[in-house]
């Protein structure tokens, strides 16, 4: 059932689309035009519930949105990460995407002031400028609000729009990025939009972008498989060259790259967005189209590397790569 929310705007309550449409239908014709005009002009939001956590049940999210919504340059706010996907644990943090409006400059000074009201005057507020964390993470801050970890992440919505266009046409990039040991794949931005819960989007820009992320583009899948599948074997053979000299660090690094690439391929073959390397293989093991006993085999590979049995680790990686190459869509259950 669609939940029409109301939010504070300029000191007044601004009702959701569903409420306004109902009122417009019930009211006389003379009033109906005025309501439709209000619907066209006023900021309003409609949310779809996603699992047991909806915004109305999340006082913290309501506080965050109410505090940040009027920051100049901020076009939309979204909940991302495991809490948006419904896979969060008790200690999971809140990932809040702050989408910068097209052609606007985010007023970071005003944002700091708004955030200080959330965290309290006694706690430090450390927010980066836009671009402070590089071109892909962009910037943001790590907060503690009433003992809860909240991460703010900037995203320029016009750049996200262009990346979605690229992904839909089969073009992806991967760049070095601290915090992403495999690298930051540009398709992450598209996946974030696809999987997020929109909390505030008065101009409907984020809502429009979400419509372009479903279904998962076949050209994106082909681009990811083409980019990463060959690198699995390449990384394994690079690791094999280091076995003779006992270079466990190099073997481990190559093994990580091979396994990270395998996760990318499995997600793409299942038409799923991969937005973070963390726990990606564990999730890949649960997908309809996957490698048999994936996580048990990965654990044996890491145990072999840790114990110095490097040749055994290489054998395990090669066997896993062979089984991955044998996968075809018809192997997926109906």
C-alpha positions, 0 to 999 in steps of 0.5 A, spaced: 500 500 500 502 506 498 504 511 504 503 518 502 507 522 507 507 529 509 513 533 511 514 540 514 516 545 508 516 553 510 513 552 517 507 548 514 505 541 512 505 539 505 501 533 503 503 527 499 501 526 492 496 521 494 492 525 499 492 531 494 489 527 488 484 524 493 482 531 496 482 533 488 477 528 486 472 529 492 472 536 492 467 540 488 470 542 481 471 549 483 476 547 488 479 541 484 483 546 479 486 549 485 488 542 488 491 540 482 495 546 481 498 545 488 500 538 486 504 541 480 507 547 484 508 544 491 514 539 494 511 533 495 513 525 496 510 519 496 514 513 499 513 505 498 514 501 504 520 496 503 520 491 508 518 492 516 522 499 516 519 504 513 520 512 514 515 513 518 517 507 523 524 510 523 525 516 527 532 517 526 531 518 518 525 523 519 530 527 524 536 527 518 531 529 513 528 534 517 535 537 519 538 536 512 532 537 507 533 545 506 541 545 505 542 549 499 544 545 493 541 539 496 537 536 491 535 529 494 536 524 500 536 517 500 538 511 504 543 506 502 547 500 504 544 494 507 538 498 511 535 500 504 536 493 502 533 490 508 539 486 510 542 490 516 544 487 522 543 490 529 550 494 529 549 496 521 550 503 520 546 508 516 548 510 509 545 516 507 546 519 500 546 526 499 544 528 492 547 534 489 542 538 485 544 539 477 548 545 476 548 547 484 553 547 489 552 544 495 553 549 501 557 545 506 557 550 511 550 550 511 550 542 511 555 543 517 550 547 521 545 542 520 549 536 522 551 539 528 544 540 530 543 532 529 549 530 533 549 535 538 554 541 540 559 537 544 561 532 538 565 534 533 563 535 526 567 533 520 565 533 513 569 534 507 568 539 501 565 536 495 571 532 492 574 531 498 574 523 498 576 523 490 571 523 484 567 517 486 566 517 493 566 525 492 565 526 500 561 526 506 562 525 513 562 519 519 557 521 524 555 519 531 547 520 532 545 518 539 550 513 539 548 510 532 553 510 526 551 515 520 555 515 514 553 521 509 556 520 502 555 526 497 553 524 490 552 529 484 546 527 481 547 530 474 554 526 474 550 520 476 545 521 470 551 520 465 554 514 469 547 511 468 547 513 461 553 509 460 552 503 464 545 502 460 549 503 453 555 498 456 560 502 458 563 502 465 570 504 468 574 502 474 578 506 478 583 506 484 579 508 490 581 508 498 576 504 501 574 499 495 580 494 495 578 492 488 577 499 485 571 503 484 566 500 478 562 506 475 556 501 475 556 502 483 553 509 482 547 506 478 546 500 483 546 505 489 540 508 485 537 502 483 537 499 491 536 506 495 530 508 499 528 515 497 527 519 503 527 526 500 526 528 492 522 534 491 523 535 484 523 527 483 530 527 480 532 521 483 525 517 482 526 518 475 533 515 475 530 509 479 526 508 473 532 507 468 535 502 473 530 497 472 530 492 469 538 490 470 541 492 463 543 486 459 549 491 456 551 492 463 552 485 464 555 484 458 560 490 459 562 487 466 563 480 464 567 482 459 571 487 463 572 482 469 572 475 467 578 474 463 582 477 469 580 472 474 585 467 470 590 472 469 590 474 476 591 466 478 597 465 473 600 472 476 599 468 483 602 462 480 608 466 478 610 468 485 609 461 489 616 459 487 619 465 491 614 464 497 611 471 496 605 470 500 603 477 500 603 477 492 599 471 492 594 473 497 593 480 493 592 476 486 587 471 489 583 477 492 583 480 485 581 474 482 575 472 487 573 480 487 572 479 479 569 472 480 563 476 484 563 481 479 561 476 474 556 472 478 552 478 480 552 480 472 550 473 470 544 474 475 542 481 473 544 484 480 547 490 482 554 489 486 555 496 490 560 494 495 566 488 495 564 487 502 560 480 503 559 480 495 562 473 495 557 471 501 551 474 497 554 471 490 553 464 493 546 465 495 544 467 487 540 462 483 546 462 478 552 461 482 558 456 483 557 450 487 560 450 495 563 457 493 564 460 500 567 453 503 572 453 497 573 460 498 575 459 505 579 453 503 583 458 499 585 463 504 586 457 509 591 455 504 594 461 503 595 463 511 598 456 512 603 457 506 600 452 502 601 456 496 600 451 490 594 448 494 591 455 494 592 456 486 589 449 485 583 451 488 583 458 485 583 454 478 578 449 479 573 455 482 575 459 475 573 453 471 567 452 474 565 459 473 566 459 466 562 453 465 556 456 468 550 458 463 544 461 464 540 455 463 543 452 469 539 457 473 533 454 477 526 456 474 
